[in-house]
């Protein structure tokens, strides 16, 4: 089956001396995997960066085997952030989350649009806060909704509203910006608390039962913020 589409590069691994196996999240075919032959050529190699947007021509001769991709760059999003280590790690983290949670060959235009949204807000000063909210939106789109607004309790301490969730074993604080999403100037510790809260939810409710670990790229990104 042959098709043409556009998609963001999620991952790539070396397949042979001159080729890679690449995963893209495409507009019309969802997450798709194929071999890019000649990926070491200067024409392709310089643009084959995770997060970049490509035009993709897929050629699948046998449904039991992986197909081949021919790619052309549409928008080189990632090189713009080569001099910003934190944002570059965030891009890789975001793409790895989509790779982990999306199913192969299942069209999802909303996830595709969410990637475009990601590259719009990462340019801004409050990009870390928006990335955490973006992760929650991604999980919701893929069927893992953590609807904090419905499960939190609140209390007033020193004229400030604090949010928490409580069960029989513990009381866990919830960063205010996850509930009041218009809050600005969030300190680093609160952002880290938000990232850790999402991590704990993912591991406990999604990954642990399937013996899957959270992507190393996301762990690296969180560690870089400390």
C-alpha positions in Angstrom: 0.0 0.0 0.0 1.4 3.4 -1.1 0.4 6.7 0.5 1.6 10.3 0.8 1.2 12.2 4.0 2.9 14.7 6.3 4.2 13.8 9.7 6.5 14.7 12.7 9.6 12.5 13.3 9.1 10.7 16.7 12.2 8.5 16.7 14.9 6.9 14.6 17.3 4.0 15.1 20.1 2.8 12.8 19.1 -0.1 10.6 22.1 -0.5 8.4 25.2 1.6 7.5 23.1 4.0 5.4 19.6 3.5 6.6 17.4 4.1 9.7 14.0 2.8 10.9 11.9 5.9 11.6 8.6 6.5 13.3 6.5 9.5 12.4 3.2 10.8 13.7 1.3 11.6 10.5 -1.8 13.6 9.8 -3.7 10.9 8.0 -2.3 7.6 9.2 -1.3 8.2 12.8 1.9 6.7 14.1 3.7 5.0 11.2 7.0 3.1 10.9 9.3 2.6 7.9 12.8 2.4 6.7 14.5 5.4 5.2 17.2 4.3 2.8 20.1 6.6 2.3 19.5 8.4 5.6 23.2 9.1 6.0 23.3 11.3 2.9 23.8 15.0 3.6 20.5 15.9 1.9 18.6 13.9 4.5 20.8 13.5 7.5 21.0 17.2 8.4 17.2 17.5 8.5 16.4 14.1 10.1 16.0 15.6 13.6 13.3 14.4 16.0 10.4 16.9 16.0 10.9 18.1 12.4 7.9 17.9 10.0 8.3 16.0 6.7 6.4 15.0 3.6 6.3 11.2 3.5 5.9 8.8 0.7 5.2 5.3 2.0 5.8 2.2 -0.1 4.6 -1.1 1.5 4.9 -4.1 -0.8 4.1 -6.7 1.8 1.9 -6.2 4.8 4.0 -8.6 6.9 7.2 -6.5 6.4 8.1 -3.0 7.3 7.7 -0.5 4.4 10.0 2.1 3.0 9.7 5.9 3.4 10.9 8.6 1.1 10.9 11.9 3.0 11.3 15.6 2.2 11.6 18.3 4.9 8.6 20.6 5.3 9.4 22.5 8.4 12.7 22.1 10.4 11.2 23.0 13.9 13.9 21.4 16.1 17.1 23.2 14.9 15.7 26.5 16.1 16.2 25.2 19.6 19.7 23.6 19.2 21.2 26.3 21.5 18.6 25.7 24.3 19.4 22.4 26.0 16.2 22.4 28.1 13.9 23.0 25.2 15.7 20.5 23.0 15.3 17.8 25.7 11.6 18.8 26.0 11.0 18.3 22.3 12.6 14.8 22.5 10.5 14.1 25.6 7.3 15.2 23.9 7.9 13.0 20.9 8.7 10.0 23.0 5.5 10.4 24.9 3.5 10.4 21.7 5.5 7.3 20.5 4.8 5.5 23.8 1.1 6.2 24.1 -0.2 6.2 20.5 -1.2 3.1 18.6 0.3 2.1 15.2 -1.6 3.2 12.1 -4.5 4.8 14.0 -5.4 8.2 12.6 -5.8 10.9 15.2 -5.9 14.4 13.9 -6.2 15.9 17.4 -2.9 14.4 18.4 -1.3 15.8 15.2 -2.8 19.2 16.0 -1.5 18.9 19.6 2.1 18.6 18.2 1.6 21.9 16.3 0.3 23.4 19.5 3.5 22.2 21.3 5.8 24.0 18.8 3.8 27.2 19.2 4.0 27.4 23.0 7.6 26.2 23.4 8.8 29.5 22.0 7.2 31.3 25.0 8.6 32.1 28.5 6.0 29.9 30.3 6.7 26.8 28.1 7.4 24.4 31.0 4.0 25.0 32.6 2.3 24.6 29.2 4.3 21.4 28.5 2.9 19.8 31.7 -0.6 20.9 30.8 0.1 19.6 27.2 1.1 16.1 28.6 -2.3 16.0 30.5 -4.1 16.9 27.3 -2.2 14.3 25.3 -3.1 11.6 27.9 -6.8 12.7 27.8 -6.9 12.4 24.0 -5.5 8.9 24.2 -7.9 7.7 26.8 -6.0 8.3 30.0 -7.8 11.3 31.5 -6.5 12.6 34.9 -9.3 15.0 35.6 -7.7 16.7 38.6 -10.4 19.4 38.9 -13.0 16.7 39.8 -10.9 14.9 42.4 -9.1 17.7 44.3 -10.0 19.3 47.6 -9.0 22.7 48.6 -8.1 24.6 51.7 -7.1 28.2 52.5 -3.7 28.7 54.2 -2.4 32.2 54.8 -5.0 33.6 52.4 -3.8 31.3 49.6 -5.8 28.5 48.1 -4.0 25.1 48.3 -5.2 22.0 46.5 -4.7 18.3 47.5 -6.0 14.8 47.0 -6.5 12.5 49.9 -7.0 8.8 50.4 -6.9 6.5 53.4 -3.0 6.4 53.3 -1.9 9.9 52.5 -2.6 13.5 51.6 -0.9 14.6 48.4 -0.5 18.3 47.4 -1.5 19.3 43.9 0.3 22.3 42.3 -2.2 25.2 41.9 -1.4 25.8 38.3 -2.7 22.4 37.3 -6.2 23.6 38.6 -5.9 27.3 37.9 -4.3 27.0 34.5 -4.1 30.8 34.0 -1.6 31.3 36.9 1.7 32.8 35.8 5.3 33.0 37.2 5.3 29.4 38.6 8.5 28.6 40.5 10.8 25.8 39.5 9.8 23.6 42.5 6.1 23.8 41.7 6.8 22.9 38.1 8.9 19.9 39.2 6.1 18.9 41.5 3.7 19.0 38.6 6.0 16.9 36.4 6.4 14.4 39.2 2.6 14.2 39.8 2.0 13.4 36.1 4.9 10.8 36.2 3.4 9.1 39.2 0.0 8.9 37.6 1.5 7.5 34.3 3.6 4.9 36.1 0.9 3.8 38.6 -2.1 3.7 36.3 -0.7 2.9 32.9 2.8 1.6 32.7 3.5 -0.5 35.8 0.8 -3.1 35.0 2.3 -3.6 31.5 6.0 -3.7 32.8 6.8 -0.6 30.8 9.1 2.2 32.0 8.6 5.9 31.5 10.8 7.2 28.6 14.4 7.9 29.5 14.1 11.1 27.5 11.4 12.4 29.8 13.4 11.5 32.9 16.4 13.3 31.4 14.3 16.4 30.8 13.0 16.5 34.4 16.5 16.0 35.8 17.8 18.9 33.6 15.3 21.2 35.3 16.5 20.5 38.9 
